[in-house]
């Protein structure tokens, strides 16, 4: 539908989005570790760390060879696994473009909590929709969906560069592509879209992100804000205001003959 490239939204409250950078690095390292381990190691990681609703809900048992963590931790660990480089790259691109400003609005610690809770919500909603599913859920899409909707609520009027239909570069307000993205997830979920994509996980992340950003944003951070350039343009468009003439104080008036106003003659 569209590929985000860049936004014009500077950081206001933090100097560096190190949580966003850390999450990207963590996802990349996990992908490299699983990919370099070979197909058998990757499959074992997906079964052992992916979210499997039937296993979490105790309607099926996982082979003991693949049990490496408590089942409840898979609500988080699944979000650091990706099927291929395109799956990883797409999620991390969205996180890079939109995550820094959400981190700026929430603060480092609250942003990390926000991200992880959106991941949990994505898995939980998938589990509710497919209670007995034995298909492992992997990918950061649930958490990314939360980040996207948080950015939409915080900065809908910021201009972003996107590739529409993966080929047409456009610079448009963020609310246009992001609302379309959210609607697309809802439509695909309602229509029961592609089986290999968990639309339910996306919906869970969207719901969690919309609620959590209202609760976790830092004090004084407004909703539905624009970019700095909007304020600059507004200030330029204001007509000049004529200043009222001010009469000088008598003591400040220049003497008639250009000399000091002394009462003593020379």
Backbone bond lengths (Angstrom), bond angles and torsions (degrees), N, CA, C in turn:
res aa  C-N    CA-C-N  psi(-1)  N-CA   C-N-CA  omega(-1)  CA-C   N-CA-C  phi
1 X - - - 1.462 - - 1.527 110.90 -
2 X 1.320 117.43 -56.71 1.457 121.42 172.98 1.519 108.68 -155.80
3 X 1.338 114.60 155.76 1.458 121.62 177.84 1.522 107.80 -120.89
4 X 1.340 118.68 119.12 1.466 119.67 179.06 1.521 110.65 -73.55
5 X 1.323 115.96 141.86 1.457 120.84 -178.73 1.524 112.65 -118.23
6 X 1.338 116.77 -44.91 1.469 119.42 -170.90 1.524 108.38 -167.35
7 X 1.337 116.29 147.28 1.455 120.21 172.13 1.529 110.09 -123.63
8 X 1.329 115.76 165.92 1.466 121.01 -176.89 1.527 110.78 -104.31
9 X 1.302 116.47 32.65 1.460 122.26 -171.78 1.525 109.80 -107.86
10 X 1.327 117.62 106.56 1.458 120.54 -177.87 1.522 110.63 -79.58
11 X 1.334 116.22 162.00 1.459 122.13 175.99 1.523 109.26 -77.52
12 X 1.317 116.61 137.68 1.454 120.98 -177.14 1.526 113.64 -113.63
13 X 1.333 117.56 -29.43 1.463 120.98 -171.15 1.520 113.55 -117.17
14 X 1.308 117.98 -16.24 1.461 121.70 178.83 1.520 108.81 -127.27
15 X 1.322 116.29 157.90 1.459 120.31 179.61 1.522 112.50 -88.42
16 X 1.345 116.23 -34.00 1.463 120.90 -176.62 1.514 109.31 -145.95
17 X 1.323 116.17 136.49 1.467 121.97 -179.83 1.525 109.97 -83.96
18 X 1.331 116.93 63.77 1.464 118.20 -171.22 1.525 113.17 -72.57
19 X 1.324 119.37 -21.52 1.464 120.02 174.99 1.533 109.91 -69.92
20 X 1.322 116.49 -44.51 1.464 120.19 176.68 1.530 110.58 -60.17
21 X 1.321 116.34 -46.39 1.468 120.11 178.64 1.528 110.22 -61.51
22 X 1.328 116.55 -42.84 1.459 120.50 179.99 1.519 112.24 -62.57
23 X 1.328 117.36 -39.66 1.465 120.65 178.46 1.527 111.16 -65.95
24 X 1.324 116.69 -39.81 1.459 120.09 178.01 1.523 110.39 -64.20
25 X 1.328 116.43 -44.70 1.459 120.58 179.19 1.530 110.60 -63.14
26 X 1.327 116.93 -43.03 1.466 120.55 -179.50 1.522 111.18 -61.68
27 X 1.328 117.01 -45.00 1.461 120.18 178.52 1.522 111.79 -63.28
28 X 1.339 116.27 -40.38 1.459 120.01 179.82 1.523 111.33 -66.21
29 X 1.336 116.81 -41.56 1.458 120.42 -179.46 1.524 111.47 -66.02
30 X 1.328 116.85 -41.41 1.466 119.98 178.26 1.525 110.25 -63.35
31 X 1.325 115.86 -41.50 1.473 118.45 178.90 1.529 110.88 -63.04
32 X 1.326 116.28 -44.80 1.466 119.52 179.70 1.525 111.14 -62.11
33 X 1.331 116.49 -41.43 1.464 120.40 -178.75 1.524 111.28 -63.58
34 X 1.343 116.81 -41.69 1.465 119.31 -178.86 1.523 111.19 -74.84
35 X 1.340 116.45 -39.10 1.465 119.61 -178.52 1.522 111.74 -67.49
36 X 1.340 116.41 -40.50 1.466 119.81 -179.21 1.521 112.29 -71.60
37 X 1.332 116.27 -20.12 1.454 119.54 -179.07 1.517 113.93 -75.92
38 X 1.324 116.96 -10.16 1.456 119.80 179.79 1.520 111.92 95.59
39 X 1.324 115.53 171.02 1.467 121.19 -175.00 1.519 112.48 -62.69
40 X 1.329 117.65 -42.35 1.469 119.92 -179.23 1.518 111.54 -64.50
41 X 1.337 116.21 -41.55 1.460 119.88 179.30 1.532 110.33 -66.55
42 X 1.342 117.03 -39.05 1.460 120.86 178.64 1.518 111.11 -63.08
43 X 1.326 116.78 -44.96 1.466 120.40 178.90 1.520 111.29 -62.95
44 X 1.316 116.54 -39.22 1.464 119.88 178.55 1.522 110.96 -65.20
45 X 1.340 116.38 -39.64 1.464 120.54 178.83 1.522 111.00 -65.39
46 X 1.331 116.76 -41.03 1.463 120.63 179.80 1.520 110.80 -63.95
47 X 1.330 116.86 -42.65 1.467 119.96 179.54 1.521 112.05 -71.75
48 X 1.337 116.67 -37.15 1.458 119.82 -176.37 1.509 114.00 -82.08
49 X 1.352 117.93 -29.30 1.468 121.14 -175.36 1.522 113.53 -115.49
50 X 1.340 116.87 -14.38 1.455 119.47 177.77 1.520 111.34 -73.46
51 X 1.337 115.23 162.17 1.469 120.68 178.50 1.518 109.02 -90.34
52 X 1.333 117.01 115.24 1.462 122.84 179.77 1.530 107.20 -115.05
53 X 1.340 118.82 105.51 1.467 120.78 -174.51 1.523 114.76 -52.84
54 X 1.319 117.77 -44.67 1.468 119.62 -177.28 1.523 111.99 -64.44
55 X 1.331 117.44 -33.28 1.464 120.84 178.20 1.525 110.64 -73.01
56 X 1.317 116.67 -43.37 1.469 120.46 179.67 1.518 110.71 -65.20
57 X 1.325 116.87 -35.45 1.467 121.37 -178.03 1.531 112.66 -91.02
58 X 1.326 116.18 7.34 1.471 122.05 174.82 1.523 113.67 61.81
59 X 1.321 116.97 30.70 1.464 119.48 172.62 1.526 110.88 -99.54
60 X 1.322 116.68 -4.59 1.463 122.60 175.09 1.516 107.94 -150.63
61 X 1.318 116.21 158.70 1.470 121.03 -179.57 1.527 109.89 -115.77
62 X 1.306 113.81 139.45 1.459 120.10 177.89 1.518 109.35 -86.56
63 X 1.314 115.59 142.83 1.466 120.39 176.00 1.528 108.85 -54.93
64 X 1.344 117.44 127.46 1.472 120.30 -177.85 1.523 114.15 -53.51
65 X 1.314 118.34 -24.02 1.467 120.79 -179.98 1.527 111.57 -65.12
66 X 1.337 116.72 -24.08 1.466 120.24 -175.25 1.530 112.68 -103.19
67 X 1.304 117.43 2.16 1.467 120.07 179.99 1.525 108.53 -82.63
68 X 1.325 116.13 109.04 1.473 120.73 -179.00 1.521 112.05 -121.82
69 X 1.326 117.83 -15.60 1.469 122.14 179.68 1.521 108.52 -140.91
70 X 1.332 118.20 161.58 1.471 119.52 170.74 1.528 110.27 -60.52
71 X 1.322 117.05 143.46 1.457 121.47 -175.00 1.527 112.51 -55.93
72 X 1.330 117.38 -36.24 1.462 120.58 -176.59 1.528 112.44 -65.20
73 X 1.318 117.96 -26.69 1.464 120.71 -179.88 1.523 112.29 -70.33
74 X 1.326 116.82 -17.32 1.464 118.92 179.93 1.522 112.04 -67.93
75 X 1.353 117.54 -14.90 1.465 120.24 172.46 1.529 111.18 -60.21
76 X 1.341 116.86 -23.21 1.461 122.05 178.98 1.521 112.77 -107.92
77 X 1.330 116.47 -45.23 1.463 119.47 -171.53 1.525 113.01 -63.38
78 X 1.333 116.90 -29.40 1.470 119.57 -178.96 1.524 111.45 -58.76
79 X 1.349 116.55 -30.80 1.467 120.72 -172.67 1.525 112.69 -74.53
80 X 1.327 118.11 -8.50 1.465 120.80 178.47 1.525 112.42 -102.05
81 X 1.338 116.69 4.36 1.461 121.79 177.73 1.522 109.86 -105.71
82 X 1.338 117.34 143.58 1.454 121.47 178.74 1.518 110.23 -137.57
83 X 1.333 114.54 148.81 1.461 119.84 -173.86 1.515 112.60 -72.84
84 X 1.335 117.32 -38.21 1.460 120.74 -179.06 1.518 108.88 -156.80
85 X 1.324 116.39 179.89 1.459 121.39 -174.87 1.529 111.46 -66.89
86 X 1.330 117.62 -29.85 1.461 120.73 179.64 1.524 110.87 -73.06
87 X 1.329 115.98 -38.47 1.461 121.47 175.35 1.530 109.85 -61.20
88 X 1.315 115.97 -47.20 1.467 121.24 178.14 1.531 111.05 -63.94
89 X 1.332 116.78 -49.25 1.457 120.80 -175.64 1.518 112.91 -61.37
90 X 1.320 117.37 -41.73 1.458 120.39 179.61 1.509 112.10 -62.68
91 X 1.334 116.46 -47.01 1.468 120.05 179.36 1.521 112.12 -63.79
92 X 1.318 116.99 -42.71 1.465 120.07 -176.71 1.533 111.53 -71.55
93 X 1.333 117.64 -29.89 1.464 119.85 176.21 1.525 110.42 -65.17
94 X 1.315 117.66 -45.51 1.466 120.88 176.33 1.527 110.37 -60.34
95 X 1.331 116.65 -41.84 1.458 120.31 -179.35 1.524 111.08 -65.08
96 X 1.331 117.54 -39.65 1.460 121.79 -178.73 1.533 111.53 -66.82
97 X 1.334 116.70 -42.42 1.472 120.18 -176.32 1.521 111.59 -73.81
98 X 1.329 117.86 -41.29 1.458 120.59 -171.86 1.532 114.07 -105.95
99 X 1.320 117.65 -21.90 1.459 119.84 -173.57 1.512 114.40 -68.95
100 X 1.353 118.04 -34.30 1.467 119.48 -175.15 1.514 112.31 -63.17
101 X 1.341 117.56 -40.33 1.460 119.73 -178.72 1.524 112.43 -75.51
102 X 1.325 117.22 -30.35 1.468 119.01 173.16 1.520 109.82 -67.94
103 X 1.325 116.90 -40.35 1.469 120.65 174.57 1.527 110.75 -61.12
104 X 1.328 116.57 -39.70 1.459 121.59 178.69 1.524 110.86 -62.51
105 X 1.317 117.35 -39.25 1.464 121.66 -177.26 1.523 112.68 -76.57
106 X 1.333 117.49 -28.45 1.465 120.97 -176.08 1.520 112.63 -98.99
107 X 1.324 117.54 -27.45 1.461 120.71 -169.80 1.517 109.32 93.23
108 X 1.326 116.22 157.22 1.465 120.84 -171.46 1.527 112.82 -59.92
109 X 1.321 117.30 -51.92 1.466 120.51 -173.68 1.516 111.01 -68.26
110 X 1.338 116.92 -47.53 1.464 119.72 -179.44 1.522 111.43 -64.78
111 X 1.320 116.76 -32.42 1.465 119.97 177.82 1.527 111.11 -66.43
112 X 1.320 117.11 -42.32 1.464 119.80 177.69 1.528 110.50 -62.50
113 X 1.334 116.35 -43.29 1.473 120.23 176.57 1.520 110.13 -60.70
114 X 1.340 115.99 -44.55 1.458 121.77 178.38 1.524 111.17 -56.71
115 X 1.313 116.87 -49.53 1.467 121.96 -177.94 1.526 111.01 -59.90
116 X 1.312 116.48 -47.96 1.464 119.97 -177.14 1.527 111.47 -67.57
117 X 1.338 117.45 -37.62 1.466 119.95 178.57 1.529 111.21 -67.60
118 X 1.329 117.24 -34.87 1.465 119.52 175.77 1.527 110.38 -65.42
119 X 1.327 116.94 -37.97 1.461 120.53 176.13 1.526 110.36 -62.79
120 X 1.321 116.63 -45.04 1.472 121.19 178.44 1.525 110.39 -61.22
121 X 1.341 116.62 -43.53 1.466 120.28 -179.02 1.527 111.02 -63.23
122 X 1.339 116.72 -37.88 1.463 119.38 178.08 1.513 112.02 -61.93
123 X 1.326 116.33 -45.28 1.467 120.20 178.58 1.524 110.99 -66.70
124 X 1.329 117.05 -41.05 1.461 120.56 -178.16 1.530 111.33 -62.86
125 X 1.340 116.44 -41.38 1.469 119.36 179.96 1.522 110.67 -69.07
126 X 1.316 116.61 -38.86 1.467 119.72 174.53 1.517 110.56 -60.67
127 X 1.329 116.58 -40.84 1.461 120.42 178.67 1.516 112.55 -64.07
128 X 1.331 117.38 -36.31 1.465 120.63 178.75 1.526 111.26 -69.05
129 X 1.318 116.47 -39.11 1.458 120.49 -177.08 1.524 111.33 -75.53
130 X 1.330 116.36 -37.15 1.472 120.93 -178.27 1.527 108.70 -124.31
131 X 1.316 116.83 70.03 1.461 123.44 -170.40 1.521 112.59 -58.95
132 X 1.310 117.20 -40.66 1.465 121.31 -174.73 1.525 113.15 -102.40
133 X 1.313 117.20 12.76 1.463 119.65 -177.24 1.526 111.45 -65.45
134 X 1.318 115.96 138.37 1.459 121.16 175.97 1.527 111.93 -105.66
135 X 1.325 116.55 11.42 1.462 121.88 179.10 1.521 109.20 -88.23
136 X 1.334 118.82 123.46 1.474 120.29 -179.99 1.531 111.37 -66.78
137 X 1.316 114.90 137.01 1.461 121.81 174.48 1.522 108.41 -96.85
138 X 1.346 117.32 127.69 1.465 121.41 177.56 1.531 109.26 -137.40
139 X 1.331 116.44 157.25 1.455 121.61 176.08 1.509 112.83 114.83
140 X 1.317 115.75 153.36 1.470 122.72 -177.62 1.521 112.30 -88.90
141 X 1.319 118.65 11.62 1.457 121.14 -172.46 1.521 113.39 -60.17
142 X 1.322 118.61 -36.72 1.457 120.70 178.82 1.517 111.52 -62.43
143 X 1.332 116.30 -46.18 1.463 120.58 178.14 1.521 111.01 -66.13
144 X 1.343 117.37 -40.49 1.460 121.25 179.85 1.520 110.36 -64.57
145 X 1.329 117.79 -38.18 1.463 121.04 177.49 1.523 110.60 -60.02
146 X 1.332 116.65 -39.70 1.460 119.94 176.45 1.512 112.08 -63.81
147 X 1.328 117.21 -40.57 1.466 121.68 178.39 1.528 110.68 -64.04
148 X 1.323 116.69 -43.05 1.465 120.98 -178.51 1.523 111.06 -62.26
149 X 1.327 117.75 -47.46 1.464 119.19 -177.38 1.528 110.42 -70.93
150 X 1.334 118.57 -30.47 1.459 120.57 175.18 1.523 110.67 -64.56
151 X 1.335 116.72 -42.37 1.468 120.60 177.30 1.532 110.11 -63.07
152 X 1.314 117.01 -40.48 1.461 121.32 178.71 1.528 110.89 -59.91
153 X 1.325 117.56 -41.15 1.465 121.38 -179.25 1.527 111.21 -73.55
154 X 1.319 117.12 -35.24 1.463 120.85 -176.53 1.523 112.90 -82.49
155 X 1.331 117.47 -42.75 1.472 120.83 -169.86 1.530 112.11 -134.46
156 X 1.319 119.04 57.59 1.471 119.10 -176.05 1.523 114.07 -68.35
157 X 1.348 118.09 -24.11 1.467 120.35 -174.48 1.528 113.49 -97.14
158 X 1.322 117.09 -0.23 1.460 120.14 176.72 1.522 109.90 -67.90
159 X 1.327 116.88 139.87 1.461 120.67 179.23 1.540 109.88 -80.85
160 X 1.323 115.31 134.85 1.463 120.69 178.43 1.524 109.23 -128.57
161 X 1.330 114.96 146.63 1.463 120.95 172.46 1.525 108.39 -91.39
162 X 1.311 116.21 128.64 1.469 120.92 178.30 1.520 109.21 -134.98
163 X 1.316 114.84 158.94 1.461 121.49 168.91 1.521 107.50 -102.47
164 X 1.315 116.86 105.30 1.456 120.64 177.93 1.526 108.92 -75.72
165 X 1.325 115.99 133.44 1.465 122.21 -177.68 1.531 111.14 54.40
166 X 1.355 114.86 29.26 1.468 123.87 175.96 1.518 113.64 63.35
167 X 1.360 118.18 17.75 1.468 117.85 -178.75 1.523 114.55 -150.76
168 X 1.332 119.11 -17.10 1.463 121.41 -176.25 1.528 109.46 -106.53
169 X 1.347 119.26 110.38 1.467 120.37 179.88 1.525 111.04 -74.88
170 X 1.329 116.18 130.48 1.458 122.00 179.62 1.520 109.83 -136.85
171 X 1.311 116.48 144.76 1.470 122.28 172.26 1.518 107.05 -114.68
172 X 1.330 116.09 106.94 1.458 121.41 -171.15 1.530 109.53 -139.47
173 X 1.335 117.24 161.43 1.475 119.80 175.83 1.527 110.79 -59.37
174 X 1.318 115.99 142.97 1.462 120.80 -173.80 1.523 113.08 -59.76
175 X 1.333 117.19 -30.90 1.462 117.68 -174.91 1.530 112.43 -64.67
176 X 1.321 118.32 -24.53 1.470 119.68 -178.01 1.533 111.36 -67.88
177 X 1.340 119.45 -58.45 1.462 117.36 -179.98 1.522 113.43 -69.95
178 X 1.335 117.60 -32.96 1.462 119.00 -175.43 1.524 112.22 -73.12
179 X 1.330 117.68 -38.75 1.468 119.36 175.10 1.529 110.08 -64.63
180 X 1.330 116.15 -41.67 1.469 119.06 177.38 1.523 110.76 -61.99
181 X 1.335 116.52 -39.11 1.466 120.23 178.83 1.527 110.94 -62.96
182 X 1.337 116.66 -45.75 1.466 120.51 179.82 1.527 110.50 -63.24
183 X 1.321 117.01 -44.75 1.468 120.24 179.47 1.524 111.41 -62.01
184 X 1.322 116.10 -37.03 1.461 119.94 178.69 1.525 110.86 -62.87
185 X 1.339 117.22 -41.11 1.461 119.98 178.06 1.523 111.42 -63.30
186 X 1.331 116.02 -41.43 1.467 120.55 -179.31 1.524 110.50 -64.96
187 X 1.337 116.40 -45.03 1.464 120.55 -179.18 1.529 110.67 -63.51
188 X 1.330 116.60 -44.89 1.464 119.41 -179.31 1.523 111.50 -65.81
189 X 1.326 116.80 -36.51 1.465 119.71 176.84 1.525 110.89 -65.04
190 X 1.347 115.91 -46.00 1.462 120.02 -179.11 1.523 112.01 -65.31
191 X 1.330 115.98 -33.98 1.465 120.31 -177.73 1.519 112.80 -86.09
192 X 1.347 116.71 -6.32 1.457 119.38 -177.37 1.500 111.07 65.87
193 X 1.347 116.62 59.90 1.462 123.32 -175.09 1.517 113.46 -64.49
194 X 1.316 115.40 -154.83 1.461 122.01 -174.83 1.529 111.65 -52.24
195 X 1.334 115.10 135.57 1.458 120.19 -176.98 1.525 112.61 -67.10
196 X 1.326 117.72 -28.43 1.454 119.85 -175.32 1.529 113.05 -82.26
197 X 1.314 117.53 -3.62 1.468 121.55 176.58 1.514 108.37 -114.44
198 X 1.323 116.91 128.86 1.459 120.90 179.80 1.524 109.24 -88.08
199 X 1.327 115.82 90.56 1.471 119.96 178.51 1.515 110.23 -66.88
200 X 1.330 117.26 -29.62 1.460 120.57 177.81 1.521 111.25 -62.80
201 X 1.321 116.53 -38.88 1.464 120.76 177.77 1.525 110.30 -62.28
202 X 1.324 116.83 -41.04 1.463 120.96 177.50 1.524 110.62 -61.89
203 X 1.327 116.69 -44.45 1.462 120.72 -179.25 1.524 110.77 -63.58
204 X 1.329 116.75 -41.63 1.466 119.67 177.01 1.516 112.14 -59.98
205 X 1.342 116.84 -41.87 1.453 120.34 177.63 1.515 112.32 -66.11
206 X 1.332 117.31 -38.93 1.459 121.32 179.21 1.526 110.85 -62.93
207 X 1.313 116.96 -46.43 1.467 120.65 -179.62 1.523 110.41 -62.73
208 X 1.331 116.61 -46.57 1.463 119.92 -179.91 1.523 111.34 -63.45
209 X 1.327 117.81 -43.03 1.453 121.07 -179.36 1.512 112.24 -62.29
210 X 1.346 117.17 -41.69 1.456 121.15 -178.97 1.518 111.67 -64.55
211 X 1.318 117.02 -36.35 1.466 120.62 -179.77 1.528 111.47 -79.45
212 X 1.316 116.22 -46.49 1.467 120.49 -173.37 1.523 112.73 -67.96
213 X 1.329 118.22 -33.67 1.463 118.88 -178.73 1.527 110.70 -65.21
214 X 1.326 117.55 -30.39 1.464 120.55 177.64 1.523 111.45 -70.49
215 X 1.324 116.08 -31.23 1.462 121.29 -176.70 1.524 112.08 -86.96
216 X 1.321 116.98 -37.61 1.462 121.33 -169.66 1.524 114.85 -98.22
217 X 1.314 119.26 -9.15 1.459 118.88 -178.37 1.530 110.61 -64.31
218 X 1.319 115.79 148.51 1.456 121.20 -177.18 1.525 110.68 -66.76
219 X 1.326 115.07 155.30 1.458 120.23 179.40 1.527 110.39 -61.63
220 X 1.302 115.95 134.54 1.456 120.81 178.71 1.510 114.71 89.44
221 X 1.318 118.27 -8.01 1.468 120.77 177.88 1.525 108.53 -79.67
222 X 1.343 118.05 119.02 1.472 119.97 -176.90 1.525 111.49 -79.49
223 X 1.306 115.04 164.04 1.448 121.78 171.95 1.529 109.49 -98.24
224 X 1.320 116.73 155.56 1.468 123.37 174.99 1.525 111.79 57.46
225 X 1.327 116.55 42.16 1.461 121.17 -176.93 1.521 110.76 -86.45
226 X 1.343 114.67 163.35 1.449 121.60 174.39 1.511 110.27 -108.52
227 X 1.328 116.67 -173.38 1.455 121.81 179.88 1.513 110.47 -85.06
228 X 1.334 116.58 168.62 1.450 121.82 178.71 1.521 111.35 -59.10
229 X 1.331 117.20 -35.17 1.451 120.70 -176.46 1.523 111.70 -63.67
230 X 1.341 117.71 -25.73 1.459 120.03 178.06 1.518 111.03 -64.15
231 X 1.352 115.83 -41.66 1.454 120.03 179.59 1.525 110.88 -66.65
232 X 1.336 116.23 -37.50 1.462 120.19 179.50 1.520 110.74 -65.39
233 X 1.334 116.85 -44.92 1.460 121.16 179.79 1.523 110.57 -63.43
234 X 1.344 116.79 -40.60 1.460 120.74 179.39 1.515 110.81 -62.54
235 X 1.335 116.53 -39.94 1.459 120.57 -179.30 1.525 110.52 -67.58
236 X 1.331 118.20 -37.96 1.460 121.89 179.73 1.515 110.80 -67.58
237 X 1.332 116.72 -35.48 1.459 120.80 -176.97 1.521 113.40 -73.66
238 X 1.340 118.23 -15.22 1.447 120.94 -179.51 1.523 110.10 -68.56
239 X 1.363 119.77 132.69 1.469 121.28 178.06 1.520 110.61 -68.18
240 X 1.337 117.03 148.23 1.456 119.27 178.93 1.522 111.35 -65.41
241 X 1.311 116.17 144.38 1.460 122.79 -179.98 1.516 108.66 -101.95
242 X 1.327 116.41 125.07 1.461 120.83 -179.60 1.518 110.53 -70.18
243 X 1.314 115.81 135.37 1.461 120.62 -179.75 1.526 109.69 -86.59
244 X 1.331 115.77 141.29 1.459 120.80 176.71 1.523 109.65 -72.72
245 X 1.373 118.19 136.56 1.465 119.24 176.18 1.516 110.81 -65.87
246 X 1.287 115.79 140.62 1.462 121.67 -179.12 1.516 108.66 -115.93
247 X 1.325 116.90 125.62 1.464 120.81 178.97 1.510 109.59 -75.32
248 X 1.333 117.87 137.45 1.462 119.92 179.20 1.516 111.84 -70.24
249 X 1.316 115.06 150.01 1.457 120.10 175.10 1.523 109.37 -63.93
250 X 1.325 116.99 144.59 1.474 119.20 179.63 1.513 113.17 -54.91
251 X 1.320 116.74 -38.56 1.457 120.01 -177.56 1.513 112.43 -70.53
252 X 1.337 115.90 -16.96 1.458 119.03 -177.61 1.512 112.69 -95.64
253 X 1.383 117.69 -2.04 1.459 120.78 -177.78 1.521 110.53 -74.92
254 X 1.330 115.53 144.07 1.464 119.68 -179.84 1.528 110.28 -71.02
255 X 1.342 119.48 143.37 1.467 121.56 176.84 1.518 110.64 -64.41
256 X 1.340 115.22 153.89 1.465 120.35 -173.92 1.521 112.21 -62.54
257 X 1.343 118.78 -39.94 1.456 121.74 -175.43 1.546 112.03 -101.68
258 X 1.297 116.19 13.44 1.469 118.83 176.76 1.512 112.53 75.84
259 X 1.322 119.32 16.47 1.460 122.37 179.76 1.501 109.34 -114.44
260 X 1.314 115.35 170.53 1.444 119.86 175.67 1.504 111.62 -63.56
261 X 1.334 115.32 149.15 1.447 120.21 -178.15 1.524 110.21 -87.73
262 X 1.368 116.59 63.60 1.446 120.39 -174.22 1.516 111.29 -94.67
263 X 1.325 117.15 143.10 1.471 120.66 178.58 1.537 111.98 -85.17
264 X 1.321 117.69 -8.48 1.462 121.01 -179.99 1.523 110.48 -99.21
265 X 1.371 118.84 120.07 1.465 119.64 178.56 1.502 110.74 -69.49
266 X 1.361 114.93 159.75 1.469 119.69 179.83 1.527 109.40 -68.38
